[in-house]
Amino acid sequence: MKILRVIWLLLNLLVITVIVCLTILIIGGFDPQKNITGKIARLWGKGMLWLNGIHWKLEGIDKLSPSGKYVFVCNHESAADIPIAIASLPFNIVFLTKKELFRIPLFGWSMLVGGMIKVDRQHKKKAKASVDYAIEQVQKRNISIIVFPEGTRSETGELLPFKKGSFILAIRTGLPLVPVTIIGARNVLSKASITPNPGMTTIHIDEPIPTANLDENDHDELLTQARE
């Protein structure tokens, strides 16, 4: 019975993802501000969580302005972090994410049309170009950006070293940096598993850290403050 449940679950996830991706591909070209595709992505996130029996509660949203733009930095323990973040944060969220995901047929294409920003972590010059492009998009559109500064999922739950790109990005945009901690995601979907378990997760929003008066050379101090 367990194998049948897994097959049924994966088929449903596939169907929902295909429908959402096709919708974004159709609408994305007519939605330069990505407001509509952002809402569709949030519906996808909520649907993925509901289908898998993953519940979430949001703490600290009162610390943010509903009309504000932010750079969110988040811990990364699970593939479930992405739908959790999309579903829970009531902003038009764009991800900086590794280029490999954009190679996935349909899914990767919809990410590109939906305004997600690819990062080439193997090439310093291309990674810098991604940050420059992200800054340009933030200035042009009503979007917030979320980055997982560890760069990959932690298998133990301990924070991995942070990469500095997201902190330079926040300083260069002048947007407040918001540390976000997702608690419980590794319990519902560990790095070693492909099938989620029902459960509760918590998304805790910490106090925004102002960056408007910071210099790019302050990125290490900002990184340390966010990590703590």
C-alpha positions as CSV (number, residue, x, y, z in Angstrom):
1,M,0.0,0.0,0.0
2,K,2.9,2.4,0.7
3,I,4.3,2.1,-2.8
4,L,0.8,2.8,-4.3
5,R,0.6,5.9,-2.1
6,V,4.0,7.1,-3.3
7,I,3.1,6.5,-6.9
8,W,-0.2,8.3,-6.5
9,L,1.5,11.2,-4.7
10,L,4.2,11.6,-7.4
11,L,1.6,11.5,-10.2
12,N,-0.4,14.3,-8.5
13,L,2.7,16.3,-7.9
14,L,3.7,15.9,-11.6
15,V,0.2,16.9,-12.9
16,I,0.0,20.0,-10.7
17,T,3.6,21.1,-11.6
18,V,2.9,20.6,-15.3
19,I,-0.3,22.6,-15.2
20,V,1.3,25.4,-13.3
21,C,4.4,25.5,-15.5
22,L,2.3,25.6,-18.7
23,T,0.2,28.4,-17.2
24,I,3.3,30.5,-16.4
25,L,4.7,29.9,-19.8
26,I,1.5,31.1,-21.5
27,I,1.0,34.1,-19.2
28,G,4.6,35.1,-18.4
29,G,5.2,37.0,-21.6
30,F,2.2,39.2,-20.9
31,D,3.2,39.9,-17.3
32,P,6.3,42.0,-17.2
33,Q,6.0,42.8,-13.5
34,K,5.5,39.1,-12.7
35,N,2.6,39.9,-10.4
36,I,0.3,37.3,-11.9
37,T,3.0,34.6,-12.3
38,G,4.0,35.3,-8.7
39,K,0.5,34.6,-7.5
40,I,0.4,31.4,-9.6
41,A,3.7,30.3,-8.0
42,R,2.2,30.9,-4.5
43,L,-0.8,28.7,-5.4
44,W,1.6,26.0,-6.6
45,G,3.5,26.2,-3.3
46,K,0.4,25.9,-1.3
47,G,-0.9,23.1,-3.4
48,M,2.3,21.1,-3.1
49,L,2.3,21.5,0.7
50,W,-1.4,20.6,1.0
51,L,-1.1,17.5,-1.2
52,N,1.8,16.2,0.9
53,G,0.1,17.0,4.3
54,I,2.8,19.6,5.1
55,H,1.4,22.3,7.3
56,W,3.1,25.6,8.1
57,K,2.8,28.5,10.5
58,L,4.4,31.9,9.9
59,E,6.0,33.9,12.7
60,G,7.1,37.5,12.6
61,I,5.3,38.8,9.5
62,D,4.3,41.9,11.5
63,K,8.0,43.0,11.3
64,L,7.6,43.6,7.5
65,S,5.7,46.2,5.5
66,P,3.1,44.6,3.1
67,S,4.3,47.0,0.4
68,G,8.0,46.7,1.1
69,K,10.7,45.0,-1.0
70,Y,13.3,42.8,0.7
71,V,16.2,40.5,0.3
72,F,15.4,37.3,2.2
73,V,18.1,34.9,3.3
74,C,17.0,31.5,4.4
75,N,18.5,28.3,5.8
76,H,18.3,25.3,3.5
77,E,17.7,21.8,4.9
78,S,15.2,20.4,2.4
79,A,13.8,20.6,-1.1
80,A,10.5,21.5,0.7
81,D,12.1,24.9,1.6
82,I,11.2,26.2,-1.8
83,P,7.4,25.6,-1.8
84,I,7.3,26.5,1.9
85,A,9.0,29.9,1.2
86,I,6.8,30.6,-1.8
87,A,3.6,29.7,0.0
88,S,4.2,31.5,3.2
89,L,5.9,34.8,2.3
90,P,3.1,37.2,1.1
91,F,5.4,38.9,-1.4
92,N,6.2,38.7,-5.1
93,I,9.2,36.4,-4.6
94,V,12.0,35.8,-7.1
95,F,14.7,33.2,-6.4
96,L,18.4,33.3,-7.1
97,T,19.0,29.6,-7.9
98,K,21.6,27.4,-9.4
99,K,21.7,27.2,-13.2
100,E,21.2,23.4,-13.2
101,L,17.5,23.7,-12.3
102,F,16.9,25.7,-15.5
103,R,17.9,22.7,-17.6
104,I,14.8,20.7,-16.5
105,P,12.4,20.7,-19.4
106,L,9.2,22.7,-18.8
107,F,10.0,23.4,-15.1
108,G,13.2,25.3,-16.0
109,W,11.6,27.1,-18.8
110,S,8.7,28.3,-16.6
111,M,11.3,29.4,-14.0
112,L,12.9,31.6,-16.6
113,V,9.7,33.1,-17.8
114,G,8.5,33.6,-14.2
115,G,11.5,35.8,-13.6
116,M,13.7,33.5,-11.5
117,I,17.4,34.3,-11.8
118,K,20.0,31.7,-12.6
119,V,23.4,31.6,-10.9
120,D,26.5,30.0,-12.3
121,R,28.4,29.1,-9.1
122,Q,31.3,27.6,-11.0
123,H,32.2,30.9,-12.7
124,K,32.9,34.0,-10.6
125,K,32.3,36.4,-13.5
126,K,29.0,34.8,-14.4
127,A,27.9,34.8,-10.8
128,K,28.7,38.5,-10.5
129,A,26.6,39.1,-13.7
130,S,23.7,37.3,-12.0
131,V,23.9,39.7,-9.1
132,D,24.0,42.7,-11.5
133,Y,20.9,41.3,-13.3
134,A,19.1,40.8,-10.0
135,I,19.7,44.4,-9.0
136,E,18.4,45.6,-12.3
137,Q,15.2,43.5,-11.9
138,V,14.6,44.7,-8.3
139,Q,14.9,48.3,-9.6
140,K,12.4,47.7,-12.4
141,R,9.8,45.5,-10.7
142,N,7.9,45.2,-7.5
143,I,9.8,42.0,-6.4
144,S,11.6,40.7,-3.4
145,I,14.4,38.2,-3.7
146,I,15.1,35.1,-1.6
147,V,18.5,33.4,-1.5
148,F,19.7,30.3,0.3
149,P,23.3,31.5,1.2
150,E,24.5,28.1,2.1
151,G,24.3,27.2,-1.6
152,T,23.1,23.6,-1.0
153,R,21.0,21.7,1.5
154,S,22.4,20.8,4.9
155,E,22.2,17.1,5.7
156,T,22.6,17.6,9.5
157,G,20.6,20.6,10.2
158,E,23.7,22.6,11.1
159,L,24.2,25.8,9.1
160,L,26.8,25.5,6.4
161,P,29.2,28.3,5.5
162,F,27.4,31.3,3.9
163,K,28.4,32.5,0.4
164,K,28.7,36.3,0.3
165,G,26.7,37.1,-2.9
166,S,23.3,37.6,-1.3
167,F,24.8,40.1,1.2
168,I,26.5,42.1,-1.5
169,L,23.2,42.0,-3.4
170,A,21.3,43.5,-0.4
171,I,23.9,46.2,0.1
172,R,24.0,47.2,-3.6
173,T,20.1,47.3,-3.8
174,G,19.8,49.1,-0.5
175,L,17.0,46.8,0.5
176,P,16.6,45.5,4.0
177,L,18.0,42.0,4.6
178,V,15.6,39.7,6.3
179,P,16.9,36.5,7.9
180,V,14.3,33.7,7.6
181,T,14.5,30.4,9.5
182,I,12.5,27.4,8.4
183,I,12.1,24.9,11.2
184,G,11.0,21.3,10.6
185,A,11.5,21.0,6.8
186,R,14.1,18.3,7.1
187,N,11.6,16.2,9.1
188,V,9.1,16.3,6.3
189,L,11.6,15.8,3.4
190,S,15.2,15.0,4.1
191,K,18.0,15.4,1.6
192,A,18.2,11.6,1.3
193,S,14.5,11.1,0.6
194,I,12.3,11.7,-2.5
195,T,9.0,11.2,-0.7
196,P,7.7,13.8,1.8
197,N,6.2,13.0,5.2
198,P,3.2,14.9,6.6
199,G,4.2,17.3,9.4
200,M,4.3,20.8,10.7
201,T,6.9,23.4,9.7
202,T,7.5,26.9,11.1
203,I,8.8,29.9,9.2
204,H,10.3,32.5,11.5
205,I,11.0,36.0,10.2
206,D,13.6,37.9,12.1
207,E,14.1,41.7,12.3
208,P,15.0,43.3,9.0
209,I,18.6,44.5,8.9
210,P,18.9,47.9,7.2
211,T,21.5,48.1,4.4
212,A,21.0,51.6,3.0
213,N,24.0,53.1,4.8
214,L,26.3,50.1,4.3
215,D,29.3,49.9,2.0
216,E,30.0,46.8,-0.1
217,N,33.0,46.2,2.1
218,D,30.6,45.7,5.0
219,H,29.3,42.4,3.5
220,D,31.2,40.2,6.0
221,E,29.7,42.0,9.0
222,L,26.2,41.8,7.4
223,L,26.7,38.0,6.8
224,T,27.7,37.4,10.4
225,Q,24.8,39.4,11.7
226,A,22.3,37.5,9.6
227,R,23.9,34.1,10.5
228,E,23.6,34.8,14.2
